[in-house]
Amino acid sequence: MISILTQERVLGAALGTVLASVVVFEQRKSIYKSISENQSKFSPQSQLPGLLLYASGSW
């Protein structure tokens, strides 16, 4: 049987990983939104294809 300390460490690592993932996801979402807003200010016609290429990983 796994000791209590080991269980706490595993749980802490799992929760830390989830928290870090959420933070990174939110930051990336904010960055993509900012890029989208800036592109729409300068060239509204080029916004959609650029974001689709970037999002699909085809760049």
C-alpha positions in Angstrom: 0.0 0.0 0.0 1.2 3.5 -0.8 2.1 5.7 2.1 0.1 8.8 2.9 3.1 11.0 2.1 3.5 9.4 -1.4 -0.2 9.9 -2.0 0.0 13.5 -1.1 3.0 14.1 -3.4 1.3 12.4 -6.3 -1.9 14.4 -5.7 0.1 17.6 -5.4 1.9 16.9 -8.6 -1.3 16.1 -10.5 -3.0 19.2 -9.2 0.0 21.3 -10.0 0.1 20.0 -13.5 -3.6 20.7 -14.0 -3.2 24.3 -12.6 -0.1 24.9 -14.9 -2.0 23.6 -17.9 -5.0 25.9 -17.2 -2.7 28.9 -16.8 -0.9 28.2 -20.0 -4.1 27.6 -21.9 -5.6 30.9 -20.7 -2.4 32.8 -21.6 -2.4 31.3 -25.1 -6.0 32.1 -25.5 -5.3 35.7 -24.6 -2.4 35.9 -26.9 -4.4 34.5 -29.9 -7.2 37.0 -29.1 -4.7 39.8 -29.0 -3.2 38.8 -32.3 -6.6 38.5 -33.9 -7.7 41.9 -32.7 -4.5 43.5 -34.0 -4.8 41.8 -37.4 -8.4 43.0 -37.7 -7.3 46.6 -37.1 -4.7 46.6 -39.9 -6.0 44.2 -42.5 -9.5 42.7 -42.0 -9.3 40.6 -45.1 -6.2 38.7 -44.1 -7.4 37.8 -40.6 -9.2 34.5 -41.3 -6.6 32.7 -43.5 -3.7 33.6 -41.3 -5.4 32.4 -38.1 -6.6 29.2 -39.8 -3.0 28.4 -41.0 -1.5 29.2 -37.6 -4.2 27.2 -35.7 -3.9 24.2 -37.9 -0.1 24.0 -37.7 0.3 24.4 -41.5 2.6 27.3 -41.2 
